[in-house]
Amino acid sequence: MFVHVVEVCQNRWTRLCDRFSREKRLRKTETRGGSGASHRSGFSLYNDMLFLEHHIKQRK
């Protein structure tokens, strides 16, 4: 029972980190493009997860 809960939590945390990284990358490319305002909704938890910015390194 508890093993399942741990797996669910780990899976959810991984998805959140992946989504944060993807959103960060998209925001970076939008600002470089200079095409003006974006029409996409974005990631609602992005500002809450900014603490990860110093811990997640982008691959080259």
ZIJO-V142284 format. One record per backbone hydrogen bond with DSSP energy under -1.0 kcal/mol. CO is the residue of the C=O (numbers start at 1). NH is the residue of the N-H. If there is no record, write none. Layout:
# ZIJO-V142284
co->CO nh->NH
co->CO nh->NH
This chain:
# ZIJO-V142284
co->1 nh->5
co->2 nh->6
co->3 nh->7
co->4 nh->8
co->5 nh->9
co->6 nh->10
co->7 nh->11
co->8 nh->12
co->9 nh->13
co->10 nh->14
co->11 nh->15
co->12 nh->16
co->13 nh->17
co->14 nh->18
co->15 nh->19
co->16 nh->20
co->17 nh->21
co->18 nh->22
co->19 nh->23
co->20 nh->24
co->21 nh->25
co->22 nh->26
co->23 nh->27
co->24 nh->28
co->25 nh->29
co->26 nh->30
co->27 nh->31
co->28 nh->32
co->29 nh->33
co->30 nh->34
co->43 nh->46
co->45 nh->49
co->49 nh->52
co->50 nh->53
co->52 nh->55
co->52 nh->56
